[in-house]
Amino acid sequence: MTESTSTKTFPLHDALAGRRSPRAYSPSATLTPEQVGPLFEAARWAASSSNSQPWSFVVGFRGDEVFSTILGTLASGNAVWAEHASALVANIARTHTDEGKALSHAWYDLGQAVAHLSVQATVEGILVHQMGGFDSEALGNALGLDDHHRVVTVMTLGLQGDVADLPENLQEREKAPRVRKPLGDLVSGSANYA
Ligand SMILES: Cc1cc2nc3c(=O)[nH]c(=O)nc-3n(C[C@H](O)[C@H](O)[C@H](O)COP(=O)(O)O)c2cc1C
C-alpha cells in the first residue's frame, strides 16, 4: 500500500514537504559558489558518529572540468537530464581513518549530511536530485581519491526547467504522484499509526 504526500498523516514543514527529486532542470540557469554555500553549511552541521564528519563534496558547475568529469561517469539514463543541471556534486564518504580503522557509520553520516543539504536547498529554492546510477570507481579515480574514501552518490543542483523538454518517458515520471509507504508500516513499538 502506498500513500501520496497529499494524504500524509501529519503535516510537514514546508522545507520538507517541498523537497523532491526533479529531472527537468533549466539549461540556462547558473549557480555560483556563493549561492550553493548555504547548502554545504547545512551539511557541515549534520550529526555524525563521534563527530567524525566523514563527508566531503567535489563541486562542478556546468561548463567546467569537474562537471564534465562527473557527468562522464553517470549512467546514460541519468546523464540525459542531469547534463542540464547547474551543478554536479560528488558526495564522498571517508570510510577509514589514516590508521586504517573502519568508520562504520560513514555512509549513514554522509546520507544525513546530504539530507540536511537537501532541506536547506529547498529553503533556498535550489533543486537537488541524488543519484546512485554512476561509476563510483571511475569517478573516485578521476578525482584522485585514495582507498579510504568513496564516492557514495552524486547529485544535481539547479533550478526548475520545462518538463516538456524532457524525453517522453521522463515526462511521465516527472508528473507521476510521489508515493510513500504508510506511516503504520514504518513505526511500531509503543507508537502505533496503523
Ligand atoms: C541513494 C540514492 C540513489 C538514487 N539514485 C537515483 C538514480 O540513479 N537516478 C534517479 O533518477 N534517481 C535516483 N534517486 C532518487 C530517488 O529515485 C528519489 O529520491 C525517490 O524516487 C523518491 O522521490 P523524491 O526524492 O522526489 O521524494 C536516488 C536517491 C537516493 C537517495
The ligand as an SDF file (V2000), in Angstrom:
LIG
                    3D

 31 33  0  0  0  0  0  0  0  0999 V2000
   20.9520    6.8880   -2.6420 C   0  0  0  0  0  0  0  0  0  0  0  0
   20.0220    7.3680   -3.7270 C   0  0  0  0  0  0  0  0  0  0  0  0
   20.2430    6.9680   -5.0240 C   0  0  0  0  0  0  0  0  0  0  0  0
   19.3950    7.4260   -6.0630 C   0  0  0  0  0  0  0  0  0  0  0  0
   19.6920    7.1020   -7.3710 N   0  0  0  0  0  0  0  0  0  0  0  0
   18.9720    7.6600   -8.3680 C   0  0  0  0  0  0  0  0  0  0  0  0
   19.3660    7.4920   -9.7310 C   0  0  0  0  0  0  0  0  0  0  0  0
   20.4020    6.8930  -10.0460 O   0  0  0  0  0  0  0  0  0  0  0  0
   18.5740    8.0560  -10.6860 N   0  0  0  0  0  0  0  0  0  0  0  0
   17.4420    8.7580  -10.3850 C   0  0  0  0  0  0  0  0  0  0  0  0
   16.7750    9.2400  -11.3050 O   0  0  0  0  0  0  0  0  0  0  0  0
   17.0640    8.9680   -9.0930 N   0  0  0  0  0  0  0  0  0  0  0  0
   17.8040    8.4500   -8.0820 C   0  0  0  0  0  0  0  0  0  0  0  0
   17.4610    8.6830   -6.7750 N   0  0  0  0  0  0  0  0  0  0  0  0
   16.2670    9.4850   -6.4670 C   0  0  0  0  0  0  0  0  0  0  0  0
   15.1450    8.5970   -5.9490 C   0  0  0  0  0  0  0  0  0  0  0  0
   14.6090    7.8410   -7.0190 O   0  0  0  0  0  0  0  0  0  0  0  0
   14.0790    9.5020   -5.2860 C   0  0  0  0  0  0  0  0  0  0  0  0
   14.6220   10.0950   -4.1500 O   0  0  0  0  0  0  0  0  0  0  0  0
   12.8500    8.6710   -4.8850 C   0  0  0  0  0  0  0  0  0  0  0  0
   12.1860    8.1840   -6.0200 O   0  0  0  0  0  0  0  0  0  0  0  0
   11.8460    9.5000   -4.0700 C   0  0  0  0  0  0  0  0  0  0  0  0
   11.4670   10.6440   -4.7930 O   0  0  0  0  0  0  0  0  0  0  0  0
   11.6030   12.1030   -4.1470 P   0  0  0  0  0  0  0  0  0  0  0  0
   13.0710   12.3200   -3.8210 O   0  0  0  0  0  0  0  0  0  0  0  0
   11.1170   13.0540   -5.2160 O   0  0  0  0  0  0  0  0  0  0  0  0
   10.7810   12.1230   -2.9180 O   0  0  0  0  0  0  0  0  0  0  0  0
   18.2820    8.2490   -5.7510 C   0  0  0  0  0  0  0  0  0  0  0  0
   18.0710    8.6480   -4.4130 C   0  0  0  0  0  0  0  0  0  0  0  0
   18.9290    8.2310   -3.4250 C   0  0  0  0  0  0  0  0  0  0  0  0
   18.6960    8.7230   -2.0010 C   0  0  0  0  0  0  0  0  0  0  0  0
  1  2  1  0
  2  3  1  0
  2 30  2  0
  3  4  2  0
  4  5  1  0
  4 28  1  0
  5  6  2  0
  6  7  1  0
  6 13  1  0
  7  8  2  0
  7  9  1  0
  9 10  1  0
 10 11  2  0
 10 12  1  0
 12 13  2  0
 13 14  1  0
 14 15  1  0
 14 28  1  0
 15 16  1  0
 16 17  1  0
 16 18  1  0
 18 19  1  0
 18 20  1  0
 20 21  1  0
 20 22  1  0
 22 23  1  0
 23 24  1  0
 24 25  2  0
 24 26  1  0
 24 27  1  0
 28 29  2  0
 29 30  1  0
 30 31  1  0
M  END
$$$$
